[in-house]
Amino acid sequence: MSETLKIKCPVVEGNDLGFYVIEAKDLVDGMKLFGEVEVKSPEDMTVAELKATLAEAGMDVPEHAKKADLIALCLSLPE
């Protein structure tokens, strides 16, 4: 799994958090490092985190899906 970083950015419409996440390999001079982001493996995620990850990837998640099914779906996502 690749290392990810939080990068400071202005708070703007569509990004009201003041940061975005990039892969460490994409860090360039001039970017202000905010902090490292914890990256969990699907096996270490809660059901809610798994569902959020899948929803963010645009996948429809069955409401009563079992954790093992959600893990399998997350592992099938392209990196």
LUMFI-490405 format. One record per atom (N, C-alpha, C): residue number from 1; atom name; x, y, z. Coordinates in steps of 0.1 Angstrom, whole numbers, padded with zeros to 4 digits. Each point is the difference from the previous one (the first is absolute). Example, Ala and Ser with C-alpha at 12.3 -4.5 7.8 and 13.67 -1.06 7.14 Angstrom:
BEGIN
[1, "N", [0132, -0057, 0078]]
[1, "CA", [-0009, 0012, 0000]]
[1, "C", [0009, 0012, 0000]]
[2, "N", [-0004, 0011, -0007]]
[2, "CA", [0009, 0011, 0000]]
[2, "C", [-0008, 0011, 0008]]
//
This chain:
BEGIN
[1, "N", [0008, -0012, 0000]]
[1, "CA", [-0008, 0012, 0000]]
[1, "C", [0009, 0012, 0000]]
[2, "N", [-0004, 0010, -0007]]
[2, "CA", [0009, 0012, -0002]]
[2, "C", [-0003, 0010, 0012]]
[3, "N", [0011, 0008, 0003]]
[3, "CA", [-0001, 0010, 0011]]
[3, "C", [-0008, 0012, -0005]]
[4, "N", [-0009, 0005, 0008]]
[4, "CA", [-0008, 0012, -0003]]
[4, "C", [0003, 0011, 0010]]
[5, "N", [-0002, 0012, -0005]]
[5, "CA", [0003, 0012, 0008]]
[5, "C", [-0011, 0010, -0001]]
[6, "N", [-0002, 0008, 0010]]
[6, "CA", [-0009, 0011, 0000]]
[6, "C", [0008, 0013, -0004]]
[7, "N", [-0006, 0007, -0010]]
[7, "CA", [0007, 0012, -0004]]
[7, "C", [-0010, 0012, 0002]]
[8, "N", [0006, 0011, 0006]]
[8, "CA", [-0008, 0012, 0003]]
[8, "C", [-0005, 0006, -0013]]
[9, "N", [-0012, 0005, -0001]]
[9, "CA", [-0005, 0008, -0011]]
[9, "C", [-0010, 0010, 0005]]
[10, "N", [-0003, 0009, -0008]]
[10, "CA", [-0011, 0010, 0004]]
[10, "C", [-0013, -0007, 0002]]
[11, "N", [-0008, 0005, 0009]]
[11, "CA", [-0014, -0004, 0002]]
[11, "C", [-0008, 0006, -0011]]
[12, "N", [-0006, -0008, -0009]]
[12, "CA", [-0007, 0005, -0011]]
[12, "C", [-0013, -0008, -0002]]
[13, "N", [-0009, 0004, -0008]]
[13, "CA", [-0012, -0007, -0002]]
[13, "C", [0003, -0014, -0006]]
[14, "N", [-0005, -0010, 0006]]
[14, "CA", [0003, -0013, -0005]]
[14, "C", [0011, -0007, 0008]]
[15, "N", [0008, 0008, 0008]]
[15, "CA", [0010, -0005, 0009]]
[15, "C", [0001, 0009, 0012]]
[16, "N", [-0009, -0002, 0009]]
[16, "CA", [0000, 0009, 0012]]
[16, "C", [0008, -0005, 0011]]
[17, "N", [0009, -0010, -0002]]
[17, "CA", [0008, -0006, 0010]]
[17, "C", [0014, 0007, 0001]]
[18, "N", [0004, 0006, -0010]]
[18, "CA", [0013, 0007, 0000]]
[18, "C", [0012, -0009, -0002]]
[19, "N", [-0003, -0012, -0005]]
[19, "CA", [0011, -0009, -0004]]
[19, "C", [-0005, -0010, -0011]]
[20, "N", [0009, -0006, -0006]]
[20, "CA", [-0003, -0011, -0009]]
[20, "C", [0010, -0011, 0002]]
[21, "N", [-0003, -0012, -0005]]
[21, "CA", [0009, -0011, 0002]]
[21, "C", [0006, -0004, -0013]]
[22, "N", [0013, -0002, 0000]]
[22, "CA", [0008, -0005, -0011]]
[22, "C", [0008, -0012, 0003]]
[23, "N", [0005, -0007, -0009]]
[23, "CA", [0010, -0010, 0002]]
[23, "C", [0014, 0007, 0002]]
[24, "N", [0008, -0006, 0009]]
[24, "CA", [0013, 0006, 0004]]
[24, "C", [0008, 0002, -0013]]
[25, "N", [-0001, -0009, -0009]]
[25, "CA", [0009, 0001, -0012]]
[25, "C", [-0004, 0012, -0009]]
[26, "N", [-0012, 0006, 0002]]
[26, "CA", [-0004, 0011, -0007]]
[26, "C", [0003, 0014, 0006]]
[27, "N", [0007, 0000, 0012]]
[27, "CA", [0003, 0012, 0007]]
[27, "C", [0011, 0008, -0008]]
[28, "N", [-0003, 0013, -0002]]
[28, "CA", [0010, 0008, -0007]]
[28, "C", [0004, 0012, 0009]]
[29, "N", [0011, 0006, -0004]]
[29, "CA", [0004, 0012, 0008]]
[29, "C", [-0010, 0010, 0000]]
[30, "N", [-0002, 0007, 0011]]
[30, "CA", [-0010, 0011, 0002]]
[30, "C", [-0012, -0005, 0007]]
[31, "N", [-0003, -0013, 0000]]
[31, "CA", [-0012, -0005, 0007]]
[31, "C", [0003, 0000, 0015]]
[32, "N", [-0010, 0005, 0008]]
[32, "CA", [0002, 0000, 0014]]
[32, "C", [-0006, -0013, 0006]]
[33, "N", [0008, -0008, 0007]]
[33, "CA", [-0005, -0012, 0005]]
[33, "C", [-0008, 0003, 0013]]
[34, "N", [-0012, -0006, 0000]]
[34, "CA", [-0009, 0002, 0012]]
[34, "C", [0002, -0011, 0010]]
[35, "N", [0002, -0012, -0005]]
[35, "CA", [0002, -0011, 0009]]
[35, "C", [-0002, -0013, -0008]]
[36, "N", [0004, -0011, 0006]]
[36, "CA", [-0002, -0013, -0007]]
[36, "C", [-0014, -0005, 0003]]
[37, "N", [-0005, -0007, -0010]]
[37, "CA", [-0014, -0005, 0001]]
[37, "C", [0001, -0015, 0004]]
[38, "N", [-0007, -0004, 0010]]
[38, "CA", [-0001, -0014, 0003]]
[38, "C", [-0007, -0008, -0011]]
[39, "N", [0007, -0010, -0005]]
[39, "CA", [-0006, -0008, -0011]]
[39, "C", [-0003, -0014, 0007]]
[40, "N", [-0013, -0003, 0000]]
[40, "CA", [-0003, -0013, 0006]]
[40, "C", [-0003, -0010, -0011]]
[41, "N", [0003, -0013, 0003]]
[41, "CA", [-0003, -0010, -0010]]
[41, "C", [-0015, -0003, 0002]]
[42, "N", [-0007, -0005, -0010]]
[42, "CA", [-0014, -0003, 0001]]
[42, "C", [-0003, -0009, 0012]]
[43, "N", [0009, -0009, 0003]]
[43, "CA", [-0003, -0009, 0011]]
[43, "C", [0000, 0007, 0014]]
[44, "N", [0007, 0012, 0001]]
[44, "CA", [0000, 0008, 0012]]
[44, "C", [-0011, 0010, 0001]]
[45, "N", [-0008, 0002, -0011]]
[45, "CA", [-0010, 0010, 0000]]
[45, "C", [-0013, -0005, 0007]]
[46, "N", [-0008, 0010, 0005]]
[46, "CA", [-0013, -0004, 0005]]
[46, "C", [-0009, -0001, -0012]]
[47, "N", [-0012, -0006, 0002]]
[47, "CA", [-0010, -0001, -0010]]
[47, "C", [-0003, 0014, -0006]]
[48, "N", [-0002, 0010, 0009]]
[48, "CA", [-0003, 0013, -0005]]
[48, "C", [0011, 0006, -0009]]
[49, "N", [0013, -0003, 0004]]
[49, "CA", [0011, 0005, -0008]]
[49, "C", [0000, -0007, -0014]]
[50, "N", [-0003, -0013, 0000]]
[50, "CA", [0000, -0008, -0012]]
[50, "C", [-0011, 0006, -0009]]
[51, "N", [-0012, 0002, 0005]]
[51, "CA", [-0011, 0005, -0008]]
[51, "C", [0003, 0014, -0005]]
[52, "N", [0007, 0008, 0008]]
[52, "CA", [0003, 0014, -0005]]
[52, "C", [0011, -0001, -0011]]
[53, "N", [0009, -0009, 0002]]
[53, "CA", [0011, -0001, -0011]]
[53, "C", [-0007, -0005, -0013]]
[54, "N", [-0009, -0009, 0001]]
[54, "CA", [-0006, -0006, -0012]]
[54, "C", [-0009, 0011, -0006]]
[55, "N", [-0008, 0007, 0008]]
[55, "CA", [-0008, 0011, -0005]]
[55, "C", [0008, 0011, -0007]]
[56, "N", [0011, 0003, 0006]]
[56, "CA", [0009, 0010, -0006]]
[56, "C", [0005, -0004, -0014]]
[57, "N", [0002, -0013, -0001]]
[57, "CA", [0005, -0006, -0013]]
[57, "C", [-0012, -0002, -0010]]
[58, "N", [-0012, 0004, 0004]]
[58, "CA", [-0012, 0000, -0009]]
[58, "C", [-0007, -0014, 0000]]
[59, "N", [0003, -0008, 0009]]
[59, "CA", [-0006, -0013, 0000]]
[59, "C", [-0013, 0000, 0008]]
[60, "N", [-0010, -0007, -0004]]
[60, "CA", [-0012, -0002, 0008]]
[60, "C", [0002, -0011, 0010]]
[61, "N", [-0003, 0003, 0012]]
[61, "CA", [0003, -0010, 0011]]
[61, "C", [-0013, -0005, 0005]]
[62, "N", [-0002, -0013, -0001]]
[62, "CA", [-0012, -0006, 0006]]
[62, "C", [-0001, 0003, 0015]]
[63, "N", [-0012, 0004, 0004]]
[63, "CA", [-0002, 0005, 0014]]
[63, "C", [0004, -0010, 0011]]
[64, "N", [-0003, -0012, -0003]]
[64, "CA", [0003, -0011, 0010]]
[64, "C", [0012, -0008, -0003]]
[65, "N", [0009, 0005, -0008]]
[65, "CA", [0012, -0008, -0004]]
[65, "C", [0008, -0003, 0012]]
[66, "N", [0006, -0012, 0000]]
[66, "CA", [0009, -0004, 0011]]
[66, "C", [0014, 0006, -0002]]
[67, "N", [0007, 0001, 0012]]
[67, "CA", [0013, 0007, -0001]]
[67, "C", [0010, -0007, -0009]]
[68, "N", [-0001, -0013, -0001]]
[68, "CA", [0009, -0008, -0009]]
[68, "C", [-0003, 0004, -0014]]
[69, "N", [-0012, 0002, -0004]]
[69, "CA", [-0004, 0004, -0013]]
[69, "C", [0005, 0014, -0003]]
[70, "N", [-0001, 0009, 0009]]
[70, "CA", [0005, 0014, -0001]]
[70, "C", [0015, 0000, -0002]]
[71, "N", [0007, -0008, 0008]]
[71, "CA", [0014, -0001, -0002]]
[71, "C", [0004, -0005, -0013]]
[72, "N", [-0007, -0010, -0005]]
[72, "CA", [0003, -0006, -0014]]
[72, "C", [-0002, 0011, -0010]]
[73, "N", [-0011, 0008, 0001]]
[73, "CA", [-0003, 0010, -0010]]
[73, "C", [0012, 0011, 0001]]
[74, "N", [0004, 0004, 0012]]
[74, "CA", [0011, 0010, 0001]]
[74, "C", [0013, -0005, -0006]]
[75, "N", [0002, -0013, 0002]]
[75, "CA", [0013, -0006, -0005]]
[75, "C", [-0001, 0000, -0016]]
[76, "N", [-0012, 0000, -0005]]
[76, "CA", [-0001, -0001, -0015]]
[76, "C", [0001, 0014, -0007]]
[77, "N", [0000, 0011, 0009]]
[77, "CA", [0001, 0013, -0006]]
[77, "C", [0014, 0003, -0006]]
[78, "N", [0000, 0007, -0011]]
[78, "CA", [0014, 0003, -0005]]
[78, "C", [0007, 0010, 0009]]
[79, "N", [0013, -0001, 0001]]
[79, "CA", [0007, 0009, 0009]]
[79, "C", [0001, 0014, -0006]]
//
